[in-house]
Amino acid sequence: MSGRLLAKAALLLTVVTGFTAVAQDQGRTAKLPAVNATATKDTAETSRVVPRNPRVLFITDKGCDKCERELKRLRQPGGEFESMQVRGWKIGETPDNHIQIVDRADVPEFAELLKARELPSVICIQDGEVLRYFKHGCTTPLDAWTFGWLMKGQNERPKAADPEEIQVETTGHYPLRGNHWSVEGDFNPTTATLVTHLRGPNHVSQITADWKIEEWSVEELRSLHDDLHEREGGGVVGGFTQSPAAQTGIGQFGAGRKF
């Protein structure tokens, strides 16, 4: 009985040993192809890039000095690109960016369009078609607001405030002017200061006696005071006569007292 068991055990060991040898042999002969880890990584990276649609193409050309100058201006610290990136814009050389910087050789589909255009050419494309483009030479600068219009088709540039007409009080007694003189060093005199000064020894003899300057506005009084210092000759304003000091520009009438 023990002899038959020993024989079966020997046979089983032979079979197992044979299978192991075959498996080892197959492992030596069936070599797997080598995997290029770098190529696999590049392929994976490329597959993850989804072209943005729409996007702005900033098209340059090798050896184009103007392209380099424009990019340098846009990329400078605190410049347009930096401020846009802070607000969420993606700017780079791949098509998943809002602004894709690309060489003209890499966009042959726009070759005909670029023939008649100055570089760099800045266009917005969607589904391979040009939606909008920036025209060089116009008064609109190539800045964040222009890129925003190219991308969205909406002009969001803040409108310049309409200049308001400067209004000053006048009673119609005397023509107004600017570039005022100071009143004894005061460049913002009150009505009382002006009246006292004009009624004082420096100017009282230069103005018409019946003028009720106390009723005039500050700007009218200042305009009269300016003219008293600057007019040449006598009898120019209401019959006043200027002193020699006013005509020579020395002393209290010197130009150093002008604002």
PEFENJO-V434011 format. One record per pair of residues at least 24 apart in sequence whose C-alpha atoms are under 10 Angstrom apart, sorted by the first residue. I is the first residue (numbers start at 1). GAP is how many residues later the second one is. D is the distance in whole Angstrom. If there is no record, write none. Layout:
i=I gap=GAP d=D
i=I gap=GAP d=D
This chain:
i=46 gap=48 d=10
i=48 gap=48 d=10
i=49 gap=45 d=8
i=49 gap=46 d=7
i=49 gap=47 d=6
i=49 gap=48 d=10
i=50 gap=44 d=9
i=50 gap=45 d=7
i=50 gap=46 d=6
i=50 gap=47 d=9
i=51 gap=43 d=8
i=51 gap=44 d=5
i=51 gap=45 d=4
i=51 gap=46 d=8
i=51 gap=47 d=9
i=51 gap=49 d=10
i=52 gap=42 d=9
i=52 gap=43 d=6
i=52 gap=44 d=5
i=52 gap=45 d=6
i=52 gap=46 d=7
i=52 gap=47 d=9
i=52 gap=48 d=9
i=52 gap=73 d=10
i=52 gap=74 d=9
i=52 gap=75 d=10
i=53 gap=42 d=9
i=53 gap=43 d=8
i=53 gap=44 d=10
i=53 gap=45 d=9
i=53 gap=71 d=9
i=53 gap=72 d=7
i=53 gap=73 d=5
i=53 gap=74 d=7
i=53 gap=75 d=9
i=53 gap=98 d=10
i=54 gap=42 d=10
i=54 gap=43 d=10
i=54 gap=44 d=8
i=54 gap=45 d=10
i=54 gap=70 d=7
i=54 gap=71 d=6
i=54 gap=72 d=4
i=54 gap=73 d=7
i=54 gap=74 d=9
i=54 gap=75 d=9
i=54 gap=76 d=10
i=54 gap=77 d=9
i=54 gap=96 d=10
i=54 gap=97 d=7
i=54 gap=98 d=9
i=55 gap=40 d=8
i=55 gap=41 d=8
i=55 gap=42 d=7
i=55 gap=43 d=5
i=55 gap=44 d=6
i=55 gap=45 d=7
i=55 gap=68 d=8
i=55 gap=69 d=6
i=55 gap=70 d=6
i=55 gap=71 d=7
i=55 gap=72 d=10
i=55 gap=76 d=10
i=55 gap=95 d=9
i=55 gap=96 d=6
i=55 gap=97 d=10
i=56 gap=35 d=10
i=56 gap=39 d=9
i=56 gap=41 d=8
i=56 gap=42 d=6
i=56 gap=43 d=5
i=56 gap=44 d=6
i=56 gap=45 d=9
i=56 gap=66 d=7
i=56 gap=67 d=6
i=56 gap=68 d=4
i=56 gap=69 d=6
i=56 gap=70 d=9
i=56 gap=74 d=10
i=56 gap=75 d=10
i=56 gap=76 d=9
i=56 gap=77 d=9
i=56 gap=91 d=8
i=56 gap=92 d=10
i=56 gap=94 d=7
i=56 gap=95 d=6
i=57 gap=36 d=9
i=57 gap=38 d=9
i=57 gap=40 d=9
i=57 gap=41 d=9
i=57 gap=42 d=6
i=57 gap=43 d=5
i=57 gap=44 d=6
i=57 gap=45 d=7
i=57 gap=46 d=10
i=57 gap=47 d=10
i=57 gap=50 d=10
i=57 gap=63 d=10
i=57 gap=64 d=8
i=57 gap=65 d=6
i=57 gap=66 d=5
i=57 gap=67 d=6
i=57 gap=68 d=7
i=57 gap=73 d=10
i=57 gap=76 d=9
i=57 gap=93 d=10
i=58 gap=33 d=10
i=58 gap=34 d=10
i=58 gap=35 d=9
i=58 gap=41 d=7
i=58 gap=42 d=6
i=58 gap=43 d=5
i=58 gap=44 d=6
i=58 gap=45 d=8
i=58 gap=46 d=9
i=58 gap=61 d=9
i=58 gap=62 d=7
i=58 gap=63 d=6
i=58 gap=64 d=5
i=58 gap=65 d=7
i=58 gap=66 d=9
i=59 gap=41 d=8
i=59 gap=42 d=6
i=59 gap=43 d=5
i=59 gap=44 d=6
i=59 gap=45 d=6
i=59 gap=46 d=9
i=59 gap=47 d=9
i=59 gap=48 d=9
i=59 gap=51 d=10
i=59 gap=55 d=9
i=59 gap=60 d=7
i=59 gap=61 d=5
i=59 gap=62 d=5
i=59 gap=63 d=6
i=59 gap=64 d=8
i=60 gap=41 d=7
i=60 gap=42 d=6
i=60 gap=43 d=5
i=60 gap=44 d=6
i=60 gap=45 d=9
i=60 gap=58 d=10
i=60 gap=59 d=6
i=60 gap=60 d=5
i=60 gap=61 d=7
i=60 gap=62 d=9
i=61 gap=41 d=8
i=61 gap=42 d=5
i=61 gap=43 d=6
i=61 gap=44 d=8
i=61 gap=45 d=10
i=61 gap=58 d=7
i=61 gap=59 d=7
i=61 gap=60 d=10
i=62 gap=41 d=7
i=62 gap=42 d=9
i=62 gap=43 d=9
i=64 gap=55 d=8
i=64 gap=56 d=8
i=65 gap=54 d=9
i=65 gap=55 d=10
i=66 gap=52 d=9
i=66 gap=53 d=7
i=66 gap=54 d=7
i=67 gap=51 d=10
i=67 gap=52 d=6
i=67 gap=53 d=5
i=67 gap=54 d=9
i=68 gap=52 d=9
i=69 gap=51 d=10
i=70 gap=49 d=10
i=70 gap=50 d=8
i=70 gap=72 d=9
i=71 gap=30 d=9
i=71 gap=49 d=9
i=74 gap=68 d=9
i=74 gap=69 d=8
i=74 gap=70 d=9
i=79 gap=64 d=9
i=79 gap=65 d=9
i=80 gap=62 d=9
i=80 gap=63 d=6
i=80 gap=64 d=6
i=80 gap=65 d=9
i=80 gap=67 d=10
i=81 gap=62 d=9
i=81 gap=63 d=8
i=81 gap=66 d=10
i=82 gap=62 d=10
i=83 gap=61 d=8
i=84 gap=59 d=9
i=84 gap=60 d=7
i=84 gap=61 d=10
i=84 gap=63 d=9
i=84 gap=64 d=10
i=89 gap=59 d=10
i=98 gap=26 d=10
i=98 gap=49 d=9
i=98 gap=53 d=8
i=99 gap=24 d=10
i=99 gap=25 d=9
i=99 gap=48 d=8
i=99 gap=52 d=9
i=122 gap=25 d=9
i=122 gap=28 d=9
i=123 gap=24 d=9
i=123 gap=27 d=7
i=123 gap=28 d=9
i=124 gap=25 d=10
i=124 gap=26 d=6
i=124 gap=27 d=6
i=124 gap=28 d=9
i=124 gap=29 d=9
i=125 gap=25 d=9
i=125 gap=26 d=9
i=126 gap=25 d=10
i=168 gap=49 d=9
i=168 gap=50 d=9
i=168 gap=51 d=7
i=168 gap=52 d=10
i=169 gap=47 d=9
i=169 gap=48 d=6
i=169 gap=49 d=8
i=169 gap=50 d=7
i=169 gap=51 d=8
i=170 gap=46 d=7
i=170 gap=47 d=5
i=170 gap=48 d=8
i=170 gap=49 d=7
i=170 gap=50 d=7
i=170 gap=51 d=10
i=171 gap=44 d=8
i=171 gap=45 d=6
i=171 gap=46 d=6
i=171 gap=47 d=10
i=171 gap=48 d=10
i=171 gap=49 d=8
i=172 gap=44 d=8
i=172 gap=45 d=9
i=172 gap=48 d=8
i=173 gap=38 d=9
i=173 gap=39 d=9
i=173 gap=40 d=9
i=173 gap=42 d=9
i=173 gap=43 d=7
i=173 gap=44 d=9
i=173 gap=47 d=7
i=173 gap=48 d=10
i=174 gap=39 d=10
i=174 gap=42 d=8
i=174 gap=43 d=9
i=174 gap=45 d=9
i=174 gap=46 d=6
i=174 gap=47 d=8
i=174 gap=48 d=10
i=174 gap=49 d=8
i=174 gap=50 d=7
i=174 gap=63 d=10
i=175 gap=44 d=9
i=175 gap=45 d=7
i=175 gap=46 d=10
i=175 gap=48 d=7
i=175 gap=49 d=8
i=176 gap=43 d=6
i=176 gap=44 d=6
i=176 gap=45 d=9
i=176 gap=46 d=8
i=176 gap=47 d=6
i=176 gap=48 d=8
i=177 gap=42 d=8
i=177 gap=43 d=8
i=177 gap=45 d=8
i=177 gap=46 d=6
i=177 gap=47 d=9
i=177 gap=49 d=8
i=177 gap=50 d=9
i=178 gap=41 d=9
i=178 gap=44 d=9
i=178 gap=45 d=7
i=178 gap=48 d=9
i=178 gap=81 d=10
i=179 gap=43 d=10
i=179 gap=44 d=9
i=179 gap=47 d=8
i=179 gap=79 d=7
i=179 gap=80 d=6
i=180 gap=39 d=9
i=180 gap=42 d=7
i=180 gap=43 d=7
i=180 gap=44 d=10
i=180 gap=45 d=8
i=180 gap=46 d=6
i=180 gap=47 d=9
i=180 gap=77 d=9
i=180 gap=78 d=6
i=180 gap=79 d=6
i=181 gap=41 d=8
i=181 gap=42 d=9
i=181 gap=44 d=7
i=181 gap=45 d=6
i=181 gap=46 d=9
i=181 gap=48 d=8
i=181 gap=49 d=10
i=181 gap=72 d=9
i=181 gap=73 d=10
i=181 gap=74 d=8
i=181 gap=75 d=9
i=181 gap=76 d=6
i=181 gap=77 d=4
i=181 gap=78 d=6
i=182 gap=40 d=9
i=182 gap=43 d=9
i=182 gap=44 d=9
i=182 gap=74 d=9
i=182 gap=75 d=5
i=182 gap=76 d=6
i=182 gap=77 d=6
i=183 gap=39 d=9
i=183 gap=42 d=8
i=183 gap=43 d=10
i=183 gap=69 d=10
i=183 gap=74 d=8
i=183 gap=75 d=9
i=184 gap=68 d=8
i=184 gap=73 d=8
i=185 gap=71 d=10
i=185 gap=72 d=7
i=185 gap=73 d=9
i=185 gap=74 d=10
i=186 gap=71 d=9
i=186 gap=73 d=10
i=187 gap=35 d=10
i=187 gap=70 d=9
i=187 gap=71 d=9
i=187 gap=72 d=7
i=188 gap=30 d=10
i=188 gap=34 d=10
i=188 gap=71 d=10
i=189 gap=29 d=8
i=189 gap=32 d=10
i=189 gap=33 d=9
i=190 gap=27 d=10
i=190 gap=28 d=7
i=190 gap=29 d=10
i=190 gap=31 d=10
i=190 gap=32 d=10
i=191 gap=24 d=9
i=191 gap=25 d=8
i=191 gap=26 d=7
i=191 gap=27 d=5
i=191 gap=28 d=9
i=191 gap=29 d=10
i=191 gap=30 d=8
i=191 gap=31 d=9
i=192 gap=26 d=9
i=193 gap=25 d=10
i=194 gap=24 d=8
i=194 gap=27 d=7
i=194 gap=28 d=7
i=194 gap=30 d=10
i=194 gap=31 d=8
i=195 gap=26 d=8
i=195 gap=27 d=10
i=195 gap=30 d=10
i=197 gap=28 d=9
i=198 gap=24 d=10
i=198 gap=26 d=9
i=198 gap=27 d=7
i=198 gap=30 d=10
i=202 gap=26 d=10
i=202 gap=41 d=9
i=202 gap=50 d=9
i=202 gap=51 d=10
i=203 gap=25 d=8
i=203 gap=26 d=9
i=203 gap=37 d=9
i=203 gap=38 d=10
i=203 gap=39 d=9
i=203 gap=40 d=9
i=204 gap=36 d=9
i=205 gap=34 d=10
i=205 gap=35 d=7
i=205 gap=36 d=8
i=205 gap=37 d=9
i=205 gap=38 d=9
i=206 gap=28 d=9
i=206 gap=29 d=9
i=206 gap=30 d=10
i=206 gap=31 d=8
i=206 gap=32 d=8
i=206 gap=33 d=8
i=206 gap=34 d=4
i=206 gap=35 d=5
i=206 gap=36 d=6
i=206 gap=37 d=8
i=207 gap=28 d=9
i=207 gap=29 d=10
i=207 gap=30 d=7
i=207 gap=31 d=6
i=207 gap=32 d=7
i=207 gap=33 d=5
i=207 gap=34 d=8
i=207 gap=35 d=10
i=208 gap=29 d=8
i=208 gap=30 d=6
i=208 gap=31 d=6
i=208 gap=32 d=7
i=209 gap=29 d=9
i=209 gap=30 d=10
i=209 gap=31 d=10
i=210 gap=28 d=10
i=211 gap=27 d=9
i=226 gap=27 d=10
i=226 gap=32 d=9
i=228 gap=25 d=9
i=229 gap=24 d=6
i=229 gap=25 d=8
i=229 gap=26 d=9
i=229 gap=28 d=10
i=229 gap=29 d=10
i=230 gap=24 d=10
i=230 gap=25 d=9
